[in-house]
Amino acid sequence: MAAVTDITWQQLETASGLSLISSDASGLIIKISALTGNNTTDKNTSGVIEALFKLRDSASTAQESANDGKAIGERLASFPPSSSGTAVDGYVIQTGQIVAKTPLSTSGLGGINN
């Protein structure tokens, strides 16, 4: 089988469980309001951390589905599961990574395999 080297935008949207991505003549549009549950219409509104964390989490879920039935060495390993610490003052610190390989030519960013 061929190695999984990336996921599609459709796989990301399916994994999110939301109607998250649309398109128009300019390209694909990620609906931040759908992702965060906040009606975000102003570019000066905060919320980037939440949106990117949720996108990365959905990408991890999409990666799991894309890797079903793949052998070691063919599975995408760019979105490892998040890790959580213990609760302190009502918050839990969560860490999530995105792991990519970048060619020396600085174009063609891709995922890694395990």
Secondary structure by P-SEA (a helix, b strand, c coil): ccccccccaaaaaaaacccccccccccccccccccccccccccccccaaaaaaaaaaaaaaaaaaaacccccccccccccbbbbccccccbbbbbbbbbbbbcccccbbbbbcc
